[in-house]
Amino acid sequence: MPMVAYFLISILAIAAPGTYAVQHIVGDSGGWTNSGDYTTWAASKTFNVGDTLLFNYGSSHGVDSLSKADYDNCDSTNAINSYTGGATTIKLTQPGPMYFACPSFGHCSLGMKMTIKVVTQSTNSPTTTTTPSSGNNLSPPSSTTPSTPATSSPTDEAGSTGGTSMVVVGLSMILAPMVVFMC
């Protein structure tokens, strides 16, 4: 029995760090605005299935989820999903590219648009962004409505929960031998 307890705790210690969902605040403290550099911002992040995007923006903006063709042409008339209200949380439910733009006239063509690539969650995903190939249209994210910001695990500037993960691993390594000796 003690070996089973030690084995289970060890497995949890190894698996736990990769299971945290991250809330990415689009544009960080700058938010979703005309002056953001969303290509550079997205390139510095790894977006995993289960993570969320939080768009914070003023009343003159919105967020549209678009197909690749509509994104390339800054055309929001056929948006997959449209959001308004100042704060929009979108859950990333499937791997692949996703395309977002502000639907306000002229904002997309001035750079208020963003492409991300969502990957299947992995404990050692590299933080890279690739340019999606043409012709890939995505299904819309699961019904997501504008909402207030949700609470999430603390993250560092790169969106990593590394500090929290290290605490889980450390505690597991301390508690595992204690459980073994108690059994």
C-alpha positions as CSV (number, residue, x, y, z in Angstrom):
1,M,0.0,0.0,0.0
2,P,2.8,2.6,0.8
3,M,4.3,2.1,-2.7
4,V,0.9,2.7,-4.3
5,A,0.5,6.0,-2.4
6,Y,4.0,7.1,-3.3
7,F,3.4,6.2,-7.0
8,L,0.1,8.1,-7.1
9,I,1.6,11.2,-5.5
10,S,4.6,11.1,-7.8
11,I,2.4,10.9,-10.9
12,L,0.3,13.9,-9.6
13,A,3.5,15.9,-9.0
14,I,4.7,15.3,-12.6
15,A,1.3,15.8,-14.3
16,A,0.0,18.8,-12.3
17,P,2.3,21.5,-13.7
18,G,0.9,21.0,-17.2
19,T,-2.7,21.1,-16.3
20,Y,-3.1,24.7,-15.4
21,A,-5.2,26.9,-17.8
22,V,-3.8,30.3,-18.4
23,Q,-5.8,33.5,-18.9
24,H,-4.0,35.6,-21.4
25,I,-4.9,39.3,-21.1
26,V,-4.7,40.5,-24.8
27,G,-2.2,43.4,-25.0
28,D,-1.3,42.9,-21.3
29,S,-1.8,46.2,-19.4
30,G,-2.4,48.1,-22.7
31,G,-5.5,46.1,-23.5
32,W,-7.2,45.8,-27.0
33,T,-6.6,49.2,-28.5
34,N,-5.6,50.9,-31.8
35,S,-2.0,51.3,-30.6
36,G,-1.3,47.7,-29.7
37,D,1.2,45.5,-31.4
38,Y,-0.7,42.2,-31.3
39,T,1.7,40.3,-33.7
40,T,4.6,40.7,-31.2
41,W,2.3,40.2,-28.2
42,A,1.0,36.9,-29.6
43,A,4.4,35.7,-30.6
44,S,5.5,35.9,-27.0
45,K,2.8,33.5,-25.8
46,T,1.9,29.8,-26.0
47,F,-1.8,29.3,-26.3
48,N,-3.1,25.9,-25.1
49,V,-6.5,24.3,-25.5
50,G,-8.3,25.2,-22.2
51,D,-6.6,28.7,-21.9
52,T,-8.7,31.8,-22.2
53,L,-8.2,35.2,-23.9
54,L,-9.4,38.3,-22.1
55,F,-9.9,41.3,-24.3
56,N,-10.3,44.6,-22.4
57,Y,-11.4,47.5,-24.6
58,G,-13.2,50.8,-24.7
59,S,-16.7,51.5,-26.1
60,S,-15.4,52.4,-29.5
61,H,-14.0,48.9,-30.0
62,G,-15.2,45.3,-30.2
63,V,-13.9,41.8,-30.9
64,D,-14.8,39.7,-33.9
65,S,-13.7,36.1,-34.5
66,L,-13.1,35.7,-38.2
67,S,-12.2,33.2,-40.9
68,K,-8.7,33.5,-42.4
69,A,-10.0,35.1,-45.6
70,D,-12.1,37.7,-43.7
71,Y,-9.1,38.4,-41.4
72,D,-6.8,38.9,-44.4
73,N,-9.3,41.3,-45.9
74,C,-10.3,43.0,-42.6
75,D,-13.9,42.1,-43.4
76,S,-16.1,41.7,-40.3
77,T,-19.4,41.3,-42.2
78,N,-19.3,37.5,-41.9
79,A,-17.9,37.3,-38.4
80,I,-18.0,33.9,-36.7
81,N,-18.7,35.6,-33.4
82,S,-18.9,39.3,-32.4
83,Y,-18.4,40.7,-28.9
84,T,-19.0,44.1,-27.3
85,G,-19.2,45.3,-23.8
86,G,-15.6,46.3,-22.8
87,A,-14.4,42.9,-21.5
88,T,-14.7,39.7,-23.4
89,T,-13.4,36.3,-22.3
90,I,-13.0,33.6,-25.0
91,K,-12.1,30.0,-24.1
92,L,-9.7,28.3,-26.5
93,T,-11.4,25.0,-27.1
94,Q,-9.6,23.4,-30.0
95,P,-6.1,23.4,-31.6
96,G,-5.4,25.5,-34.7
97,P,-5.2,29.1,-35.8
98,M,-7.7,31.7,-34.6
99,Y,-8.2,35.2,-36.1
100,F,-9.5,38.3,-34.3
101,A,-10.1,41.9,-35.3
102,C,-11.8,45.0,-34.1
103,P,-15.0,45.5,-36.2
104,S,-14.9,49.4,-35.9
105,F,-14.4,51.0,-39.3
106,G,-10.7,51.2,-40.2
107,H,-9.3,49.7,-36.9
108,C,-8.4,46.3,-38.4
109,S,-6.5,47.9,-41.4
110,L,-4.6,50.0,-38.9
111,G,-3.4,46.9,-37.1
112,M,-6.1,46.1,-34.5
113,K,-6.1,42.5,-35.4
114,M,-4.5,39.3,-34.1
115,T,-3.7,35.8,-35.1
116,I,-3.0,33.1,-32.6
117,K,-2.2,29.4,-32.9
118,V,-3.7,27.2,-30.3
119,V,-1.8,24.0,-29.4
120,T,-2.8,20.9,-27.5
121,Q,-1.5,21.5,-23.9
122,S,1.9,20.1,-23.2
123,T,4.2,20.6,-20.2
124,N,7.1,21.6,-22.5
125,S,5.5,23.6,-25.3
126,P,7.9,26.0,-26.9
127,T,6.8,29.7,-27.0
128,T,6.7,30.2,-30.8
129,T,4.2,31.5,-33.3
130,T,4.0,30.4,-36.9
131,T,2.1,32.0,-39.7
132,P,-1.0,29.9,-40.4
133,S,-1.3,28.5,-43.9
134,S,-4.1,29.9,-46.1
135,G,-7.5,28.3,-46.4
136,N,-7.9,27.2,-42.8
137,N,-11.2,28.3,-41.4
138,L,-12.1,27.5,-37.9
139,S,-15.3,26.6,-36.2
140,P,-16.4,29.2,-33.7
141,P,-15.3,28.8,-30.1
142,S,-18.0,27.2,-28.0
143,S,-20.7,29.6,-27.2
144,T,-18.9,32.4,-25.4
145,T,-20.6,35.5,-24.2
146,P,-19.1,38.7,-23.0
147,S,-18.3,38.5,-19.4
148,T,-16.4,40.0,-16.6
149,P,-12.8,38.9,-16.1
150,A,-12.5,35.5,-14.5
151,T,-10.0,34.7,-11.8
152,S,-7.2,32.4,-12.8
153,S,-3.9,31.1,-11.6
154,P,-1.3,33.9,-11.2
155,T,0.9,34.3,-14.2
156,D,4.2,35.9,-14.9
157,E,4.8,38.3,-17.8
158,A,5.1,35.4,-20.3
159,G,1.8,34.0,-19.1
160,S,3.5,31.1,-17.3
161,T,2.3,29.6,-14.1
162,G,5.8,28.3,-13.3
163,G,5.9,29.5,-9.7
164,T,2.6,27.8,-8.9
165,S,3.8,24.6,-10.6
166,M,7.0,24.6,-8.6
167,V,5.1,24.9,-5.4
168,V,2.9,21.9,-6.4
169,V,6.0,19.8,-7.3
170,G,7.8,20.8,-4.1
171,L,4.9,20.0,-1.8
172,S,4.3,16.7,-3.5
173,M,7.9,15.7,-3.1
174,I,7.8,16.6,0.6
175,L,4.4,15.0,1.3
176,A,5.0,11.8,-0.7
177,P,7.5,10.3,1.7
178,M,5.4,11.3,4.7
179,V,2.4,9.4,3.3
180,V,4.6,6.4,2.7
181,F,5.9,6.4,6.3
182,M,2.4,7.0,7.7
183,C,0.9,3.9,5.9
